[in-house]
Amino acid sequence: MINSHDKLNSSEVFGWLLIFAVFSISLWLIVIQPLGPNLSRMPGDLGDTRFNNYVLEHNYRWIIGKDSSLWSAPFEFPYPGTITFSDNHFGSMLIYDLFRLMGLDRMSAFQAWYIISYLLNFAAAAFVLHKINLRALAVVIGAFLFTFSLPVLAQEGHPQLSYRFCIPLATFCLWRYSQNNQLKQLVLTLFWLVWQFYLSIYLGFFLALLLTVTAMGLPLLQNRSVRSILRYWPASLKHAWKTSRSIELF
C-alpha cells in the first residue's frame, strides 16, 4: 500500500518535473531558437545589443586589468564617468565575466548572459509562488507569465531589461514583513531593490514605485479606521525594531 507521505512525495516530484519541463521547453522555443542555428544571431536590436555588450565587455576588461577606470569607459572621450549615462550592469556583470573567463568570446558570453536571465527570472518567480503555497500548476503558470509573457517578449529588443528576478523577491519580502513584522524582511526588501537598480536602473525605479504603492496599500488591508491606518507603519516599525535581534538580520 502507498501511504499519504509517499503520495505527497510523488506529487511534489511530479510538480517539480512539470516546472522543469515547462521552463526547458519555453526557454528552447522562445529564447534559444530565435538566436538561430548554432546561436548565429544576437538578442535585441542593433543599437541596444551593441551598447549592452560594450558595457559588459568594459566591465570585464576592468576586472582583468585591461581598462584602468570602471566608471569612465573609453567613449565620448575625454568626458569622464560615461558608464553613469545608462545601465551599468553591475548587478549581472559577474555572470558575463564568468563566461568570458571560461573562454567564450564576447558575443557568445553575451548570449549566455542573456539566456541566464530567463533562468533566474523563472526560478525567482517559481520560488515565490511556491513559498506562498500555490500548487505546481499555479506555480508553472505564474512563473511562465512573469518570464515569457507577451509584454515581456515585446521588450526583448532591449536586453538591459532582461534581468528582473529581484522584483518578485522584493515584493515577497515586503509581504512577509506585513505578516510577521520581522525587521530582516524589510532589510531583504531593500537588498533586492538595490540589486534591481544595479541590474537595470529603469526596472529598479519601477520596482521602487511598486513597493511604495504596496507599502501604502498594506495598512488598508489590515485596518479599518483612519487612525489605525495612519499609525500602521510607525507602530509596525517600532515593534519590528524592538523585537529584532542582530542575529535575525544575517
CORGIVEN-V189403 format. One line per field, one symbol per residue. ss: DSSP state (a for helix, b for strand, c for the rest). burial: 1 if it has 24 or more other C-alpha atoms within 12 Angstrom, else 0. A space follows every 50 residues. Layout:
BEGIN
ss=???
burial=???
END
This chain:
BEGIN
ss=cccaaaaaaaaaaaaaaaaaaaaaaaaaaaaaaaacaaaccccccaaaaa aaaaaaaaaaaaaccccccccccccccccccaaaacccccccaaaaaaaa accccaaaaaaaaaaaaaaaaaaaaaaaaaaccccaaaaaaaaaaaaaca aaacccccaaacccaaaaaaaaaaaaaaaaccaaaaaaaaaaaaaaaaac aaaaaaaaaaaaaaaaaaaaaacccaaaaaaaaaaaaaaaaaaccaaaac
burial=00000000000000000011011001100111001000000111000010 11111111111000000001101100000000100011111111111111 00000111111111111111111111111100000110111111011100 00000101111111111111111111110011111111111111111111 11110011001000100110000000000001100100010000000000
END
